[in-house]
Amino acid sequence: MKNRRLFWRIVEKIEHLIDSGIYPPGSRLPPERELADNYGVSRPTIREAIIALEVRERVEVKTGSGIYVAENQSAEKSAVKISAFELTQARALVEGEAAALAATTITEEELAALHQTLVDMENEANAEDADEQFHLIISKATRNNAILVAVEKLWHLRSTNEDIIEAYKGVCNQSAHKRMEEHTAIYNALKMHDGNAARAAMHFHFNRLINSLFDASEQRALDEIRRKTSEYRGRYSLDYLAQAHN
């Protein structure tokens, strides 16, 4: 019974990675030996988990080739609703540590490229692209491909999820000056190779962003309340009743 519970835990972990996009449809999973090492279990336990995933139509085992995430993931299984708040918190956690690590490994060439993105942002020349490049340069400077992939996927969500795009649009357009100051502070910390300062500057940037998202959300809620109140006032006021009788 214990082994049965163990392999189901592996199934749940791998399904979570599939649902979160770490292993997208069509991608190849690590081989059994690597999965066993990653999860600290035996290869037979991994095989049981893979069989269960096959039965649930989450993966396909191709003989002589490997284990692949099934292409026909159902919308119910693959759709994970992520809010702008969740995304921003995740970015703060991941990119804060990426900045701290990059401070110890970033090269002069990467610093020069980072500075150019600041110039582009200030001149509003493709500011959104420059913003994305700024963060990707930092993630690449960590020399850690797992961090790079994580940041790329977070940015993919940022640029493809319609609700998140809409939430970010108003906030970013209204705070270009603050965004510039915050990115400059991150750059200066990286240039000084100060990991703690780089992490703090990145956290400050995202903290301001998430608070702005809350403010914008609150304002939308207030506007909706006012709209409904105005509608009800017009509908139920005595003036409306008087007009109805005339």
N, C-alpha and C positions, 0 to 999 in steps of 0.2 A: 504493500500500500504506500509506503514511504517513497519508493522509486516511481510509482505512478504519479504521485503528487509532484515529484521533482521534474519529470519530463513535461508535465502540464505547465509548470512555471516557466520552463524554457520556451514552450509554445507561446505563452502569453508575452514573453519578452520579445521574441522575434516578430510576433504580430504587431506589437507596439512600434517596432522599428519600421515595419512595412507601412503601417498606417501614418506614421509621422513623416514618411518620405525619405528616411535614411536609406532604405532599400526600395527604390521605386520599381514599378512593374517592368519586367524584362531584365532587371539587374541580377547579377550572380551573387549568391550568398557565399561567405567564406567556406572553405572545405570543412569536413567533419572534425578533423583534428584541431583546426584553429578554433572552431566553435566550442569544442570540448575544453580547450585551454582557456578561452575567454570566459566561459561560464563556470569553470571549475568542476566539471562533471565528466563522467566516462563517455566514450564514443558510443556504446550501446544506448545510453540515455539520449544522446543527440539523435541517433537513428530513430528511436521511438518518437521523438519530437517531430522529426522531419516527416515520418509516416503520418502523424496526426495532422500536420500542416498540409500534406497532400490530400488527405481525406476532406479537409476543410477548404480545399481548392485555393490555398494561399500560395503554394509553391509547386513547382514541377521539377522532377528529377530526370535529368537527361543522362543516360548511361554514357560514361566516358567523357562527359563534359562538365557536369556539376549540378548544383541546385540553383534553380532560377525562380524569382518571384513571378507568379502567374500574371499574364498580361490582362486577363479578364477579371480583375478585381471588381467586385460589385461596388456601386456607389455607397451602399450602406456600410460596407467594410472599410472603404478607402477614404471616405469623406470625413475629415476631422475639422470641426469648426473651431477656428482660432480667432480671438478678438485682437484688436489693435493693442489693448492693454497687455494681454498675454505675450504677444509678439515683442512688445517694447521691453517688458521685464526680461524675457529670454535673451534679447539682444544685449541688454545691460549686463547680465550675468556672464554671457559668453564673451562679448567684446571687451568687457572690463578686464577679464583675465588675459584675453589676447593682447591687449595693449600693454599690460604689465610684463608679459613674456616678451613681446616684440621690443620693448625698451632695452632688453639685454642682447638682442640679436640683430636689430635693424642696421642696415648698411647706409653709407653716405649716399649711394645711388638711390636707395629707397626713400631716404629723407628728401632728396631732391625731387623725386616723383611726387611725394606727399605734399611738398611745398607748392608744386605746380597745380595740384588740385585746389589748394587754397586760393591761388591766383584766379583760377577759373571760377570758383565759387564767388569770389569778391566781384569779378567782372560780370557775373551772371551769365557766363558763357557755358551753356549746358550745365547749370548748377546742380541739377539732380544727378546727372551722370558723374559729375566731379565728386559729389557727396558719396555716391556708391563706391567709386574708385578709391577714395580716401580710406574707407573702412576695409576694402578688400586688400589694399596695399599693406595695411597693418596686419591683417590676418595672414597674408603670405609671409610677412617678415617674421612670424613666429617660428617658421621652419617646421610647422606641425600640420600635416595634410588633413588630419581629422578636424582641427580647428578651422582650417580653410573651408572644408566642405560644409561644416556646420554654419559658418557665417554666410556662405554662398546660398545655402538653402533658406536661411532666415531672410536674406535679401530677395530671394525668389518669391517668397510669400509676400513680402512688402510690396513687390511690384506686380503681382498677379491677382491677389485677393481684392475683389472690388470694394468690400467693406473697409478693409484696411487702407486701401488707396484713398478712399473718400475721407476717412478719418484723418489721415496724415496730410492731405492736401491743404485743408484750411489752416492747420497748425503750422506747417512748414512755410507756407506763403506769407504768414503774418509775422514770422520771427527770423527772417533771413539774417538780420544783424546779430541776433543772439547766437544763431547757429554758427556764424562766422567766428565769433569770439570763442565759442566752446571748442570748435575744431582747432583753432589756433592754440588754445591752451593744451590740447592733447598733443599737437605737433611739438610744442615747446618742451613738454615733458619727455617725449620720445627723443628729441634732439639732445636732451641732457642725460639720456639713458637712465631716467629715474622711474623705475617700475611702479612704485607706490603712487607717485604723482600722476603717472599715465593712467593708472586704474581709477584714481579719484576723479581725474578730469573726464574720463569716459563716463563714469557713474553720474557725475554732475550733469553732463550733457543729456543722458537718458532720463534722469530724474526730472529735469525741466520739461522734457518732451512728454513724459507720462502725465505730469501735472497739467500741462497744456491740453492734453487729450481729455482729462477729467473736466477741466473748465469748459471745453467745447461741448462735451457730452451734457454737462449740466445746463449750459445755455440752450442747447437744442430741446432739452426736456422742458425748460421754462417757457420757451417759445411755443411749444406744443400745448402746454397748459393754458397760456394766454389765448392761443387760437381757439381752443375748445371752450374756454370761458366766454370769449367774445361770441362764439356761435350760440352757446346756450343762453347768454344774456339777450341776444337778439331774438331767439326763438320763444323765450318764456317771459319776456318783459311785458308790462301792461301796454306799452306802445304797440308791440306786435299784435296783442290781442285786440286792441282798438282798431288797428288797420284791418285785421281779419274780419271784423264785423261791418266795416264800411263798404 
